[in-house]
Amino acid sequence: MKMVKTIGCIIARTISTRLPKKVLKNINDKTLIENIIEKTKRAKNIDKIYLCTSIDPEDSILLNIAEKSGIQGYAGSRESVIDRMLDVAELEKADNLVRITGDNIFCDDIFMDRMIELHNEYNADYTRTASLPLGITAEIFSVSGLKEMYNRLDPDQTEYLTYYVFFKENNLKKLVLYPPRKFQKPFYSLTVDTPADLERTLFIIEHLKMKKKIYLDDILKLNEKVKIPHLELDRNIQIKFPNNQKKLYGEYLEELKREYKKCIVLNLTEDFYEKNKVK
């Protein structure tokens, strides 16, 4: 039986406008990107991790961080995320790629591992977990499915990859997982893209600093005790889409829900998270 090879791709650059050089911000005595690498390393079903950045000289610091952290670094296209991912897939002869964005400091290895297992079990082209707080879930692509997309997608617009998967792609086998209800917080944000996001992240780290590893349920329990700043997203915030289109965030989530119904949908068991949480 052929072994399936899964490569984790942490997508990051030093260029960012709302929070300049956010991936290099100091969080808990490490850069933001080092925190993400550390979290990704905890995933048991990822065979190798790449920090995928660009050939711009200012991004070379990320290659140094990758080497120091004991993972692979790859410098590729400035604009096209999909090109970088497919280049890594070719280097590794990979079957699947896990896309982790470089501002998701709380990306969750427990969900990641279960996603990979089910992605392989269902022979899916694309897998994600729905309704989690923004910044928690990764995305899994089969290399064959990503190559198919590449032929139809403008490589310069791959920052909208999730949008294209659900609204433009009808040929991919898509798997959508729903987490236990206590984790379904689609209007919470735990990504780091603005100064307010950084403030929220530092607040969480400070209040949970006694924990060796911070999990999503730790963050949700913290919020029950003391209100985490900037956690909830405004449903009426506008988000950007290809060709300068804009939508309200709440409307977009409702549209996504309708698209999910066209996919294979699975509900994760209530106890799966606790079973896999390292004490």
For each residue, the residues with C-beta under 8 A, 3 or more apart:
1:
2:
3:
4: 95 96 120
5: 47 92 93 94 95 96
6: 45 46 47 94 95 96 97 98 116 140
7: 46 47 48 49 50 88 89 92 94 96 97 98
8: 40 43 46 48 49 50 97 98 100 138
9: 50 52 84 85 88 97 98 99 100
10: 33 36 37 40 49 50 51 52 100 101 102
11: 52 81 84 85 99 100 101 102
12: 23 33 36 51 52 53 62 101 102
13: 16 23 53 54 56 59 62 102
14: 21 23 24 56 58 59 61 62
15: 56 58 59
16: 13 19 20 21 22 23 103 193
17: 20
18: 193 194 195
19: 16 22 25 192 193 194 195 197 198
20: 16 17
21: 14 16 24 25
22: 16 19 25 32 103 192 193 198
23: 12 13 14 16 31 32 33 62 102 103
24: 14 21 31 32 33 61
25: 19 21 22 31 32 192 198
26: 29 30 31
27: 30 31 32 35 105 198 201 202 205
28: 35 205 209
29: 26
30: 26 27 34 35 38
31: 23 24 25 26 27 34 35 65
32: 22 23 24 25 27 35 36 102 103 105 192
33: 10 12 23 24 36 37 51 62 65 102
34: 30 31 37 38 65 69
35: 27 28 30 31 32 38 39 105
36: 10 12 32 33 39 40 100 102 104 105 107
37: 10 33 34 40 41 49 51 65 66 69 71
38: 30 34 35 41 42 69
39: 35 36 42 105 106 107 108 109
40: 8 10 36 37 43 46 49 100 107 109 112
41: 37 38 49 71
42: 38 39 109 213 278
43: 8 40 46 98 109 112 113 116
44: 109 113
45: 6 112 113 116 117
46: 6 7 8 40 43 49 98 112 116
47: 5 6 7
48: 7 8 71 72 92
49: 7 8 10 37 40 41 46 71 72
50: 7 8 9 10 66 71 72 73 74 88
51: 10 12 33 37 62 63 65 66 69 71 72 73 74
52: 9 10 11 12 74 76 81 84 85 88
53: 12 13 59 62 63 73 74 75 76 84
54: 13 59 75 76 77 78 84
55: 59 75 76 77 78
56: 13 14 15 59 60 78
57: 60
58: 14 15 61
59: 13 14 15 53 54 55 56 62 63 75
60: 56 57 63 64 75
61: 14 24 58 64 65
62: 12 13 14 23 33 51 53 59 65 66 73
63: 51 53 59 60 66 67 73 75
64: 60 61 67 68 73
65: 31 33 34 37 51 61 62 68 69 73
66: 37 50 51 62 63 69 71 72 73
67: 63 64 70 73
68: 64 65
69: 34 37 38 51 65 66
70: 67
71: 37 41 48 49 50 51 66
72: 48 49 50 51 66 88
73: 50 51 53 62 63 64 65 66 67
74: 50 51 52 53 84 87 88 91
75: 53 54 55 59 60 63
76: 52 53 54 55 80 83 84 87
77: 54 55 80 81 83 84 155
78: 54 55 56
79: 155 156 158
80: 76 77 83 84 155 156 158
81: 11 52 77 84 85 99 158 159 161
82: 85 86 146 149 150 153 155 158 161
83: 76 77 80 86 87 155 158
84: 9 11 52 53 54 74 76 77 80 81 87 88
85: 9 11 52 81 82 88 89 97 99 141 146
86: 82 83 89 90 143 146 147 150
87: 74 76 83 84 90 91
88: 7 9 50 52 72 74 84 85 91 92 94 97
89: 7 85 86 92 93 94 97 143 146
90: 86 87 93
91: 74 87 88
92: 5 7 48 88 89
93: 5 89 90
94: 5 6 7 88 89 97 143
95: 4 5 6 142 143
96: 4 5 6 7 116 119 120 140 141 142 143
97: 6 7 8 9 85 88 89 94 140 141 143 146
98: 6 7 8 9 43 46 112 116 138 139 140
99: 9 11 81 85 138 139 140 141 161
100: 8 9 10 11 36 40 104 107 138
101: 10 11 12 104 191
102: 10 11 12 13 23 32 33 36
103: 16 22 23 32 135 191 192 193 197
104: 36 100 101 107 135 136 138 190 191 192
105: 27 32 35 36 39 135 190 191 192 201
106: 39 133 135 136 190 204 214 216 219
107: 36 39 40 100 104 112 135 136 137 138
108: 39 111 112 132 136 137 215 216
109: 39 40 42 43 44 112 113
110: 113 114 215 216 272 273 276 277
111: 108 114 115 129 132 136 137 138 177 179 216 273
112: 40 43 45 46 98 107 108 109 115 116 138
113: 43 44 45 109 110 116 117 276
114: 110 111 117 118 177 268 272 276
115: 111 112 118 119 127 128 129 137 138 140 177
116: 6 43 45 46 96 98 112 113 119 120 127 140
117: 45 113 114 120 121
118: 114 115 121 122 124 127 175 177 266
119: 96 115 116 122 124 127 140 142 175
120: 4 96 116 117 123
121: 117 118
122: 118 119 173 175 264
123: 120 173
124: 118 119 127 140 142 173 174 175 264
125: 141 142 144 145 146 148 172 173 174
126: 139 140 141 142 145 165 172 173 174 175
127: 115 116 118 119 124 139 140 174 175 176 177
128: 115 137 138 139 140 162 175 176 177
129: 111 115 132 136 137 176 177 178 179 268
130: 176 177 178 179 186 256 257 260
131: 178 179 183 184 185 186
132: 108 111 129 136 137 179 183 184 185 186 216
133: 106 136 185 186 188 189 190 216
134: 186 188 189 190 191 233
135: 103 104 105 106 107 189 190 191 192
136: 104 106 107 108 111 129 132 133 190 216
137: 107 108 111 115 128 129 132
138: 8 98 99 100 104 107 111 112 115 128
139: 98 99 126 127 128 161 162 165
140: 6 96 97 98 99 115 116 119 124 126 127 128
141: 85 96 97 99 125 126 145 146
142: 95 96 119 124 125 126 145 146
143: 86 89 94 95 96 97 146 147
144: 125 147 148
145: 125 126 141 142 148 149 172 173
146: 82 85 86 89 97 125 141 142 143 149 150
147: 86 143 144 150 151
148: 125 144 145 151 152 171 172
149: 82 145 146 152 153 164 165 169 172
150: 82 86 146 147 153 155
151: 147 148
152: 148 149 168 169
153: 82 149 150 157 158 164 168
154: 157 242
155: 77 79 80 82 83 150 158
156: 79 80
157: 153 154 160 164 242
158: 79 80 81 82 83 153 155 161
159: 81
160: 157 163 164 241 242
161: 81 82 99 139 158 164 165
162: 128 139 165 166
163: 160 166 167 168 241 242
164: 149 153 157 160 161 167 168 169
165: 126 139 149 161 162 168 169 172 174
166: 162 163 169 174 256 259 260
167: 163 164 255 259
168: 152 153 163 164 165
169: 149 152 164 165 166 172 174
170:
171: 148
172: 125 126 145 148 149 165 169
173: 122 123 124 125 126 145 264
174: 124 125 126 127 165 166 169 262 263 264
175: 118 119 122 124 126 127 128 263 264 266
176: 127 128 129 130 260 263 264 265 266
177: 111 114 115 118 127 128 129 130 265 266 267 268
178: 129 130 131 184 265 266 267 268
179: 111 129 130 131 132 183 184 268 273
180: 183 184 268 269 270 272 273
181: 184 270
182: 217 220
183: 131 132 179 180 216 217 220 273
184: 131 132 178 179 180 181
185: 131 132 133 188 220
186: 130 131 132 133 134 253
187: 232 233 235 249 250
188: 133 134 185 231 232 233
189: 133 134 135 197 200 230 231 232 233
190: 104 105 106 133 134 135 136 200 201 204 219 231
191: 101 103 104 105 134 135 197
192: 19 22 25 32 103 104 105 135 197 198 201
193: 16 18 19 22 103 197
194: 18 19 197 198
195: 18 19 198 199
196: 199 200 229 230
197: 19 103 189 191 192 193 194 200 201 230
198: 19 22 25 27 192 194 195 201 202
199: 195 196 202 203 229 230
200: 189 190 196 197 203 204 228 229 230 231
201: 27 105 190 192 197 198 204 205
202: 27 198 199 205 206
203: 199 200 206 207 228 229
204: 106 190 200 201 207 208 214 219 222 228
205: 27 28 201 202 208 209 214
206: 202 203 209
207: 203 204 222 226
208: 204 205 211 214 218 219 222
209: 28 205 206
210:
211: 208 214 218
212:
213: 42 278
214: 106 204 205 208 211 218 219
215: 108 110 218 219 277
216: 106 108 110 111 132 133 136 183 219 220 273
217: 182 183 220 221 273 274 277
218: 208 211 214 215 221 222
219: 106 190 204 208 214 215 216 222 223 228
220: 182 183 185 216 217 223 224
221: 217 218 224 225
222: 204 207 208 218 219 225 226 228
223: 219 220 226 227 228 231
224: 220 221
225: 221 222
226: 207 222 223
227: 223 231
228: 200 203 204 219 222 223 231
229: 196 199 200 203
230: 189 196 197 199 200
231: 188 189 190 200 223 227 228
232: 187 188 189
233: 134 187 188 189 237 249
234: 237 249
235: 187 248 249 250
236: 248 249 250
237: 233 234 248 249
238: 246 247 248 249
239: 246 247 248 249 252
240: 244 245 246
241: 160 163 245 246 247
242: 154 157 160 163 245
243:
244: 240
245: 240 241 242
246: 238 239 240 241
247: 238 239 241 251 252 255
248: 235 236 237 238 239 251 252
249: 187 233 234 235 236 237 238 239 252 253
250: 187 235 236 253 254
251: 247 248 254 255
252: 239 247 248 249 255 256
253: 186 249 250 256 257
254: 250 251 257 258
255: 167 247 251 252 258 259
256: 130 166 252 253 259 260
257: 130 253 254 260 261
258: 254 255 261
259: 166 167 255 256 262 263
260: 130 166 176 256 257 263 265
261: 257 258 265
262: 174 259
263: 174 175 176 259 260
264: 122 124 173 174 175 176
265: 176 177 178 260 261
266: 118 175 176 177 178
267: 177 178
268: 114 129 177 178 179 180 272 273
269: 180 272
270: 180 181
271: 274 275
272: 110 114 180 268 269 275 276
273: 110 111 179 180 183 216 217 268 276 277
274: 217 271 277
275: 271 272
276: 110 113 114 272 273
277: 110 215 217 273 274
278: 42 213
279:
